[in-house]
Amino acid sequence: MLTVLTVLTAAGAAQAAPAAGGDEPAPECVHYAATWRYTHVTNACDTAYRLTVEYTDGTGVPCREAQPGATVTFPGYGPGGNGVVRVRLCPPPH
């Protein structure tokens, strides 16, 4: 039982960990709209990008691939008002 609990805890931590990446902001052709429930990020560029959202409280969310013209969804600011600071670029996957 202890082994199963340890595995589940490690899996949960991996999901909650912030995405590894630089601090480079997304280009100006990437736009976002945040609500309390969702943050929609639209890639209006001609190039695909791996993106993540930076929140005021430092919450980390996994990177998402956004093809040209695509919209990807991240968590919103929530009932506590955790604001979106910006959209950042992520490094390519390993």
PyMOL CGO cylinders between C-alpha atoms (Angstrom):
from pymol import cmd
from pymol.cgo import CYLINDER

trace = [
    CYLINDER, 0.00, 0.00, 0.00, 2.82, 2.40, 0.82, 0.3, 1, 1, 1, 1, 1, 1,
    CYLINDER, 2.82, 2.40, 0.82, 4.38, 1.83, -2.60, 0.3, 1, 1, 1, 1, 1, 1,
    CYLINDER, 4.38, 1.83, -2.60, 1.12, 2.64, -4.39, 0.3, 1, 1, 1, 1, 1, 1,
    CYLINDER, 1.12, 2.64, -4.39, 0.68, 5.80, -2.35, 0.3, 1, 1, 1, 1, 1, 1,
    CYLINDER, 0.68, 5.80, -2.35, 4.23, 6.88, -3.14, 0.3, 1, 1, 1, 1, 1, 1,
    CYLINDER, 4.23, 6.88, -3.14, 3.69, 6.32, -6.86, 0.3, 1, 1, 1, 1, 1, 1,
    CYLINDER, 3.69, 6.32, -6.86, 0.44, 8.29, -6.83, 0.3, 1, 1, 1, 1, 1, 1,
    CYLINDER, 0.44, 8.29, -6.83, 2.07, 11.12, -4.92, 0.3, 1, 1, 1, 1, 1, 1,
    CYLINDER, 2.07, 11.12, -4.92, 4.97, 11.27, -7.39, 0.3, 1, 1, 1, 1, 1, 1,
    CYLINDER, 4.97, 11.27, -7.39, 2.56, 11.26, -10.35, 0.3, 1, 1, 1, 1, 1, 1,
    CYLINDER, 2.56, 11.26, -10.35, 0.53, 14.07, -8.80, 0.3, 1, 1, 1, 1, 1, 1,
    CYLINDER, 0.53, 14.07, -8.80, 3.66, 16.10, -8.16, 0.3, 1, 1, 1, 1, 1, 1,
    CYLINDER, 3.66, 16.10, -8.16, 4.77, 15.68, -11.77, 0.3, 1, 1, 1, 1, 1, 1,
    CYLINDER, 4.77, 15.68, -11.77, 1.48, 17.06, -13.00, 0.3, 1, 1, 1, 1, 1, 1,
    CYLINDER, 1.48, 17.06, -13.00, 1.60, 20.06, -10.68, 0.3, 1, 1, 1, 1, 1, 1,
    CYLINDER, 1.60, 20.06, -10.68, 5.24, 20.93, -11.36, 0.3, 1, 1, 1, 1, 1, 1,
    CYLINDER, 5.24, 20.93, -11.36, 5.86, 24.03, -13.45, 0.3, 1, 1, 1, 1, 1, 1,
    CYLINDER, 5.86, 24.03, -13.45, 6.99, 23.45, -16.99, 0.3, 1, 1, 1, 1, 1, 1,
    CYLINDER, 6.99, 23.45, -16.99, 10.71, 23.74, -17.46, 0.3, 1, 1, 1, 1, 1, 1,
    CYLINDER, 10.71, 23.74, -17.46, 11.54, 26.59, -19.71, 0.3, 1, 1, 1, 1, 1, 1,
    CYLINDER, 11.54, 26.59, -19.71, 12.99, 29.97, -20.17, 0.3, 1, 1, 1, 1, 1, 1,
    CYLINDER, 12.99, 29.97, -20.17, 11.58, 33.30, -19.27, 0.3, 1, 1, 1, 1, 1, 1,
    CYLINDER, 11.58, 33.30, -19.27, 11.07, 34.43, -22.86, 0.3, 1, 1, 1, 1, 1, 1,
    CYLINDER, 11.07, 34.43, -22.86, 7.69, 36.04, -23.54, 0.3, 1, 1, 1, 1, 1, 1,
    CYLINDER, 7.69, 36.04, -23.54, 5.56, 34.78, -26.39, 0.3, 1, 1, 1, 1, 1, 1,
    CYLINDER, 5.56, 34.78, -26.39, 5.66, 36.90, -29.57, 0.3, 1, 1, 1, 1, 1, 1,
    CYLINDER, 5.66, 36.90, -29.57, 3.12, 39.69, -30.02, 0.3, 1, 1, 1, 1, 1, 1,
    CYLINDER, 3.12, 39.69, -30.02, 1.08, 37.56, -32.45, 0.3, 1, 1, 1, 1, 1, 1,
    CYLINDER, 1.08, 37.56, -32.45, 0.13, 35.28, -29.51, 0.3, 1, 1, 1, 1, 1, 1,
    CYLINDER, 0.13, 35.28, -29.51, -2.92, 36.61, -27.64, 0.3, 1, 1, 1, 1, 1, 1,
    CYLINDER, -2.92, 36.61, -27.64, -4.77, 35.50, -24.52, 0.3, 1, 1, 1, 1, 1, 1,
    CYLINDER, -4.77, 35.50, -24.52, -8.13, 36.07, -22.89, 0.3, 1, 1, 1, 1, 1, 1,
    CYLINDER, -8.13, 36.07, -22.89, -8.54, 35.08, -19.24, 0.3, 1, 1, 1, 1, 1, 1,
    CYLINDER, -8.54, 35.08, -19.24, -11.72, 34.38, -17.31, 0.3, 1, 1, 1, 1, 1, 1,
    CYLINDER, -11.72, 34.38, -17.31, -12.12, 32.91, -13.84, 0.3, 1, 1, 1, 1, 1, 1,
    CYLINDER, -12.12, 32.91, -13.84, -12.39, 29.42, -15.33, 0.3, 1, 1, 1, 1, 1, 1,
    CYLINDER, -12.39, 29.42, -15.33, -10.21, 29.35, -18.47, 0.3, 1, 1, 1, 1, 1, 1,
    CYLINDER, -10.21, 29.35, -18.47, -7.38, 31.21, -20.15, 0.3, 1, 1, 1, 1, 1, 1,
    CYLINDER, -7.38, 31.21, -20.15, -7.61, 30.88, -23.93, 0.3, 1, 1, 1, 1, 1, 1,
    CYLINDER, -7.61, 30.88, -23.93, -4.34, 31.45, -25.77, 0.3, 1, 1, 1, 1, 1, 1,
    CYLINDER, -4.34, 31.45, -25.77, -4.52, 31.97, -29.54, 0.3, 1, 1, 1, 1, 1, 1,
    CYLINDER, -4.52, 31.97, -29.54, -1.53, 31.62, -31.82, 0.3, 1, 1, 1, 1, 1, 1,
    CYLINDER, -1.53, 31.62, -31.82, -2.08, 34.13, -34.64, 0.3, 1, 1, 1, 1, 1, 1,
    CYLINDER, -2.08, 34.13, -34.64, 1.50, 33.62, -35.85, 0.3, 1, 1, 1, 1, 1, 1,
    CYLINDER, 1.50, 33.62, -35.85, 2.72, 31.71, -38.91, 0.3, 1, 1, 1, 1, 1, 1,
    CYLINDER, 2.72, 31.71, -38.91, 4.81, 29.39, -36.70, 0.3, 1, 1, 1, 1, 1, 1,
    CYLINDER, 4.81, 29.39, -36.70, 3.85, 26.75, -34.14, 0.3, 1, 1, 1, 1, 1, 1,
    CYLINDER, 3.85, 26.75, -34.14, 4.91, 27.50, -30.55, 0.3, 1, 1, 1, 1, 1, 1,
    CYLINDER, 4.91, 27.50, -30.55, 5.05, 25.63, -27.24, 0.3, 1, 1, 1, 1, 1, 1,
    CYLINDER, 5.05, 25.63, -27.24, 3.44, 27.94, -24.70, 0.3, 1, 1, 1, 1, 1, 1,
    CYLINDER, 3.44, 27.94, -24.70, 2.63, 28.22, -21.03, 0.3, 1, 1, 1, 1, 1, 1,
    CYLINDER, 2.63, 28.22, -21.03, 0.87, 30.85, -18.91, 0.3, 1, 1, 1, 1, 1, 1,
    CYLINDER, 0.87, 30.85, -18.91, 2.48, 32.71, -16.02, 0.3, 1, 1, 1, 1, 1, 1,
    CYLINDER, 2.48, 32.71, -16.02, 0.23, 33.49, -13.03, 0.3, 1, 1, 1, 1, 1, 1,
    CYLINDER, 0.23, 33.49, -13.03, 0.62, 36.09, -10.29, 0.3, 1, 1, 1, 1, 1, 1,
    CYLINDER, 0.62, 36.09, -10.29, 1.01, 33.43, -7.59, 0.3, 1, 1, 1, 1, 1, 1,
    CYLINDER, 1.01, 33.43, -7.59, 3.61, 31.44, -9.57, 0.3, 1, 1, 1, 1, 1, 1,
    CYLINDER, 3.61, 31.44, -9.57, 1.34, 28.47, -10.30, 0.3, 1, 1, 1, 1, 1, 1,
    CYLINDER, 1.34, 28.47, -10.30, 3.03, 26.27, -12.89, 0.3, 1, 1, 1, 1, 1, 1,
    CYLINDER, 3.03, 26.27, -12.89, 1.09, 24.72, -15.74, 0.3, 1, 1, 1, 1, 1, 1,
    CYLINDER, 1.09, 24.72, -15.74, 2.35, 22.34, -18.44, 0.3, 1, 1, 1, 1, 1, 1,
    CYLINDER, 2.35, 22.34, -18.44, 3.36, 23.64, -21.84, 0.3, 1, 1, 1, 1, 1, 1,
    CYLINDER, 3.36, 23.64, -21.84, 0.96, 23.22, -24.75, 0.3, 1, 1, 1, 1, 1, 1,
    CYLINDER, 0.96, 23.22, -24.75, 1.72, 23.13, -28.47, 0.3, 1, 1, 1, 1, 1, 1,
    CYLINDER, 1.72, 23.13, -28.47, -0.20, 25.79, -30.41, 0.3, 1, 1, 1, 1, 1, 1,
    CYLINDER, -0.20, 25.79, -30.41, -0.20, 25.44, -34.18, 0.3, 1, 1, 1, 1, 1, 1,
    CYLINDER, -0.20, 25.44, -34.18, -0.72, 28.56, -36.32, 0.3, 1, 1, 1, 1, 1, 1,
    CYLINDER, -0.72, 28.56, -36.32, -4.33, 29.73, -35.96, 0.3, 1, 1, 1, 1, 1, 1,
    CYLINDER, -4.33, 29.73, -35.96, -5.01, 27.36, -33.02, 0.3, 1, 1, 1, 1, 1, 1,
    CYLINDER, -5.01, 27.36, -33.02, -6.33, 28.21, -29.57, 0.3, 1, 1, 1, 1, 1, 1,
    CYLINDER, -6.33, 28.21, -29.57, -5.15, 26.24, -26.52, 0.3, 1, 1, 1, 1, 1, 1,
    CYLINDER, -5.15, 26.24, -26.52, -6.73, 26.37, -23.08, 0.3, 1, 1, 1, 1, 1, 1,
    CYLINDER, -6.73, 26.37, -23.08, -5.13, 26.78, -19.66, 0.3, 1, 1, 1, 1, 1, 1,
    CYLINDER, -5.13, 26.78, -19.66, -6.69, 27.26, -16.21, 0.3, 1, 1, 1, 1, 1, 1,
    CYLINDER, -6.69, 27.26, -16.21, -8.27, 30.64, -15.55, 0.3, 1, 1, 1, 1, 1, 1,
    CYLINDER, -8.27, 30.64, -15.55, -7.59, 32.98, -12.67, 0.3, 1, 1, 1, 1, 1, 1,
    CYLINDER, -7.59, 32.98, -12.67, -10.06, 31.18, -10.37, 0.3, 1, 1, 1, 1, 1, 1,
    CYLINDER, -10.06, 31.18, -10.37, -12.30, 32.54, -7.65, 0.3, 1, 1, 1, 1, 1, 1,
    CYLINDER, -12.30, 32.54, -7.65, -9.24, 33.81, -5.74, 0.3, 1, 1, 1, 1, 1, 1,
    CYLINDER, -9.24, 33.81, -5.74, -8.28, 36.18, -8.55, 0.3, 1, 1, 1, 1, 1, 1,
    CYLINDER, -8.28, 36.18, -8.55, -4.96, 34.52, -9.47, 0.3, 1, 1, 1, 1, 1, 1,
    CYLINDER, -4.96, 34.52, -9.47, -4.25, 36.79, -12.43, 0.3, 1, 1, 1, 1, 1, 1,
    CYLINDER, -4.25, 36.79, -12.43, -2.52, 35.92, -15.66, 0.3, 1, 1, 1, 1, 1, 1,
    CYLINDER, -2.52, 35.92, -15.66, 0.72, 37.88, -16.01, 0.3, 1, 1, 1, 1, 1, 1,
    CYLINDER, 0.72, 37.88, -16.01, 1.73, 36.78, -19.52, 0.3, 1, 1, 1, 1, 1, 1,
    CYLINDER, 1.73, 36.78, -19.52, 2.19, 33.92, -21.96, 0.3, 1, 1, 1, 1, 1, 1,
    CYLINDER, 2.19, 33.92, -21.96, 5.71, 32.47, -22.17, 0.3, 1, 1, 1, 1, 1, 1,
    CYLINDER, 5.71, 32.47, -22.17, 7.52, 30.32, -24.70, 0.3, 1, 1, 1, 1, 1, 1,
    CYLINDER, 7.52, 30.32, -24.70, 8.59, 26.82, -23.65, 0.3, 1, 1, 1, 1, 1, 1,
    CYLINDER, 8.59, 26.82, -23.65, 11.65, 24.93, -24.83, 0.3, 1, 1, 1, 1, 1, 1,
    CYLINDER, 11.65, 24.93, -24.83, 11.17, 22.14, -27.38, 0.3, 1, 1, 1, 1, 1, 1,
    CYLINDER, 11.17, 22.14, -27.38, 10.34, 18.72, -25.88, 0.3, 1, 1, 1, 1, 1, 1,
    CYLINDER, 10.34, 18.72, -25.88, 13.26, 16.39, -25.24, 0.3, 1, 1, 1, 1, 1, 1,
]
cmd.load_cgo(trace, "trace")
